[in-house]
Amino acid sequence: MINILSDYSDIRLPRQVQLRRIRRVIRDELTEQQREVLLAVYYGGKTQAQVAKDRGVSRSTVCRTLHRAEARLRRFLRY
């Protein structure tokens, strides 16, 4: 599991600014499916298998969606 703040922290930006940027990217740059999976796994405490069962898809689909969401986060949070 990634720690969003530690992976994207920049000592030049205060913590609250970093959090706002992360929220904005999650809200504006991820697809609805990516956003739902990311939030369910990292903030909802669900496993990939639980998310897959809830959504009626395979665990590999959830894994792939999560990986793409993380990649988008990394790309949009770079300076």
N, C-alpha and C positions, 0 to 999 in steps of 0.2 A: 504494500500500500504506500502510495506517495504521500508525503506531507507537503501540501501545496505551498505553505508559507516558506518552509525551509528550502524547497527546490527553486523558488522564484524570488527569494528575498534579495533585496538590494539595500545595502547599508545607507544609501543616500535617501531612501524613502521611508517615512514613518510607517509603522505597522498598519495604522488605519487606512493610509493611502494604498498600501499593498492589498489590503482586504477589499477595498472598493474596486480596485482594478480587477482582481480575481472574480468578484461578483459580476462585474460588467461583462467580462469575457464569457463567463458561464451563461449569463442571460442573453447576450447579443450575438455571440459567435459560435455557439454549439447548436447542433440540431436539437429538436425536441427530444428525440430518442437518446442522443448522447447525454443531454442534460439530465433526463430522468434516470438513466443508468448510473451516471457519475454520482448523482446525489443519493441514490438508493444505496450504493456500495460504500461511499466514503462518509456520508453523513447520516444515512439511515441504518447503518450497521448490518445490512444484509449481505449475504454471500452472493457470489455470482450465480451459484446454483439456485438460490432462492429467487433472485431477480428473474432468472430464466424461466422458472416454474410459474411465477406470477404473470409474466408477459407471454407465456406460451411459445417460447423459442428455445433453442439449444443453448447450453452454457457457452459453447464456442462463439455463438453470435453475440452474447453479452460480453465475452472477453474481447472480441474484435471491436465492438462498439466502444468499450471502455478504453481500449488502446488508442483508438482514433480520437476520442475526446481528450485524452491526456496529451496526445501529439498536438492537437489544435491549441490546447491551453499553453503548452510550451512555446509554440510558434507565436501566438498573439501576446504573450507576456514578455517576449524578448524586447530589448531596447533597440 
